[in-house]
Amino acid sequence: MTEIDKLKIASGIVEGVLALPIIGWMVYCFSFGLFPIAEVVLGIIGVVKSEKKVGSILQIIAGVIGWIPFIGWVMHIVTAVFLFKEGLNK
């Protein structure tokens, strides 16, 4: 398992936590806007370093539109699934 696979699995865990309605909202609110920026940066690192780019591109999109109530929730779930799938499969 490479470092980028570990990064994708860790990012998938973070996206899964953000998909939880109350907990995800609290993370966004109490991070003072820094967490979505970190999420986008992790997505950019994944796009640059990885061969499989779909999960990282979705992570960037989820970081940008994650504050929209229902759309962000669906994006975080879809992104978590793609990141787990890319991180666990070679």
PyMOL commands that set and color helices and strands:
alter all, ss='L'
color gray80, all
select helices_A, chain A and resi 3-18+21-30+34-49+54-65+69-88
alter helices_A, ss='H'
color red, helices_A
deselect
rebuild
show_as cartoon
